Amino acid sequence: MKELSPLERAVEYIEAHLNENIGLRDVAGEIGYSYYHMTRLFSSVLGESAGRYIQRRRLYQASGQLLRSGRSVIEIALDSGFASPEAFSRAFKAAFGSSPAEYRKAGLDLVVNAKRELSPGDVYHIANNISHTPEILTLKEMKIAGVRGTTSLSQNRLPGLWEEFLRLRGERGRFASDEGYGICETQQTVYTQDGDVSFSVVAGGPVERFDGLPRPLVPKTLGPGRYAVFIHRGSFAKLFQTYQYIFGTWLPAAGEALDEREDFERYSRAVRAFDDPDNEVSIYIPIK
């Protein structure tokens, strides 16, 4: 029998407990991943939070009950984990484009896919622009000075953060090189009320010391240890597909275990444009 990947096991657990009051911590505990690694896995591979995934699946299950049972909307709403019929109706309309009552009356049967399909362009990118076998490196502790901000699955604020850092770097003479580092601070991951995921990130560069660091620059230390290093080439619009490959394809088959340290991106050459085909970034995934 084929061994299931951590994500497949997580989805299997969710499906088996869909009618129970479960959240990401329950899923992570069942799989043996930390809360933060489970967050990273869901957001990287499926492009949404575990909370939104669970809600979408509950709504799809509820849609079948609306069509195939005589139960009231209130009963279905409460059994689907919603605190009120109003909250259920709002979420249902956002997902299906109609209210539960309209959906039932029209006899609609819409499918909400649980897995994002890959386009031909995604397949080409994975085949040609990603280093499929990473280099395994053991790094010493690194000091990074940069600017801290937040980004989320629904709203990418990273370009503005990098613009601010590059402006500050041009005014300061303390950086050891022109390399750029983008660090995802997994311990600062926050679920918003609407089910989105907000990540704390630092955009910065290497320094030899932190003393006298002027605001708004903040100190950030990258811990020593083993990293699996992948190379991403081309438009940064495809970074999502690269992380899909790393967490969804390479990690389940690699026999490696994620470590609690933070993953980061290293830009060794100047970035001229977001969609520049000559862009290149090294992605460091912490492993035990």
N, C-alpha and C positions, 0 to 999 in steps of 0.2 A: 504493500500500500504506500502511495506517495506521501511523504511527510509534508504537512502543511507549513507554509511560511507564517511568521508572526502576524502579518496583516490578515492572511486567510483565517487563521485561528481566531483573531479578534472579530472579524466579520461573522464567523460561525457562532461565536459566543453571543454577539449582539442579536443575531437572528433567533437563537434559542431562548433569549431572555427579553425579546422585544416588548412584551407586555408588562415587564417589571420596571421598577424605578431604578434603572441603571445609568451610570455616567462613565466618563473616561477613566476615573480612578478604579472602578470595578473592572473595566476591561483590561487596564494595565496590570492590575493585580492578578487577574486570571492568566495573562500571557507571560507574566514574569518580567515585564518591562517597567521602567520608571514612568511616572506620569509625563515627564517631559519628552522621553523618547517616544512614547505612544503618540503624543501630540505631533511630534516631528514626522513620524511615520505616516499618520493620517493626512496631514497637511501636504506633505511632499508627494505622496502617491495618488491620493484621491482628490487633492485640491480643495478640501473642505475640512472643517473640524469634525471630530467624532460626534459632537453634539448635534451638528447639522445633519450628519449622515443618519444618526439614529432618528431624528425628527422626520427626515424625508422618508425613511423606511416605514415609520409609523403612519405617516400620512398616506403612503401608497397602500398599506394594509387597510387603513380606514376607508380608502376609496373603494376597495373591493366590498367592504361591508355595506357601504352606502348603496351599491348596485345590487348586491346579492342577498341582502337580509332586510327584514322589516324593522330593525332596531331604530330607535330615535337618534337624531343627531346628537342630543345631549349624552345619551348612553355611549355612543361611539367616541365622542370627544373625551369623556372621562376615562374610558378604557384605553385610550391612546396616549394617556399621560398628560393631558392638558388640564389646567386648573379650572377652565370655564369654557362654555360653548363659544364665547366671543373670541377667546384666544385661539381656539381650534379653527374657527372660521377665517380669522385673519391669516393664519399660517397656511391653511388649505388654499385660500384664494391666491396667495403669493406663489404657491407651488403649481397649482392647476389652472389658474386664470378664471376660476369661477367659484362661487360659494358652494358649500356642501349641498345645500338645497337645490341650487341650479344644476349642479353636477348630477345629482340623483334624478332630477326631472328630465334632463337631457339624455340620460343613459350613456354618458361619456365613459370611456375606459382608457385613460391616458397612462402611459408607462413612464415612470421616473427611473432612469438608469442608475444603478449603484456604481457602475464602473465607467470611468471616462474612456471613450474610444480614442485610439491613436489615428491621426490622419496620415496620409502618405508622407507629408513633410516631416512629421514627427519620426516616422520610421527611418527616413533618410538621415535625419539628425542623429538619432541613436546609433545608426550603423556607421556613420562617417565622422562625426564631430565630438565623440566622447571616447576617452581611453577606457576600454572595456575592462582591462586588468589594471588595477591601480598600483602605484608604487607604494610600498609600505616603508614608512620612515619613522625613526625615533627622534623626536625633537627635544631640545632643551627649552627651558622657560624663556618666553619672549615678552618684552615690554612694548606695549602699543599705546600711543596717545591719539585720541580722536574725539569725535563728537558723538553724543548718544541721542538716539531718537527712537521712535516706534514705527512699525509698519504692520500691515495686517494682510490676511488672505484676500480681502475684498478691495483694499486700497494700498497700492505700492507707493510708499513715500521715500524709497531709497534714493532716487535721483536727486531730490532736494537735499538730502543729508550729505551725499557725496559732493554736491556743489558747494555746500557750506565748508566741508573739510578742505577741499582743494583751494578754496579762497584763503582759509586760515593757514594752510601749509605754505602758500606763496608769501605770507607775511612773516612766517617764523623760520628761523635757521637751525632748529634743534633736531630735525629728523635725520636719521641715519642713512636713509636711501629714499628713492622716489617710489618705492613699492607702496601699494595700497592694501589695506586689510579690512574686510567686512566680516564682522563677528556677530553671530546670532546668539544672544544671551538666553539660553534655554531656560534658565532658572527664573527668568522674568516673564515667562509666557503667561498671558492672561486671556481667559475666555470672557467675551463681552456678553451682554444680556441677550443680544440677538443671535448668539451662537457663533459669531465670528471669533477668530483667534488673533490676538495682538502680540507681536514679538518685539522685544527690546533689542536694538541693534547698535553696534558701534562701527563707524567708518573712520579709519585712522591709518597711521603709519608707524613704523618701528622707531623707537628712541632708546638711548642708552641708559637714561635715568628719568625719574619722575619729578625730582625736586625742582621747584620754581615753575611748575607747569601753569601757564596762564589760562584763565577762563576764556571761552567755554570748553577748552580741551579737558578731557577727563582721562585718568590713567586706567589701563586695562592690562591685566596679566594673562597670557595664554599659558596654561599649565603644560609641563613636560609630559612626554609619553609617546605611544605609538599612534600613528595616523595612516589611514588609507588615503592616498592623494590621487584625485582624478583631474584630468584636463578637459575643460570645456572650451570649444572653439566656435566662433561665429556670434550671431546676434544674441544679446542677453535676453531677448524675448523667449528664447528656447531654454533658459536656465531651469524652468519648471520641469521640462521633459528630462533634463539631465538628472535632477534630483529624483524624478520618478524612477529612472533607471537605477540609480544608486541604491535607493531604499526599497524599491519594489522588485528589482531583478538581481542585482549583485549581492546585496546583503543576505537575502534568504539562502543563497547558494554558496556563499563564501566560507561559511563555518567560522565567521568572526563574530564577536560580541561587542556591541556599542559600549563605550565608556561614558562616564558622567561629565567629562569635559565638554567644552563647547566646540561645535564645528565652525569653520571659518573659510573665507575665500581670500586668496592672495592674487593681486593684480601686479604682475612684474613689468608690464609695459603700459604706456599711456593709453587711456581710453579716449578715442576721438569721437565716437558716436555710439549710441545704444545699439543700433542695428549694423554696426561695422562688421563685415564678414571676417575681418582679420583680428577681431577681439579674441583674447585668450585669458582664461582665469583658471587657477589651480584651486580645487575644492578639497579641503582637509576634513576628513571624517574621523573622529576619535574612536579608537578601538582598544580593547584590553590586551 
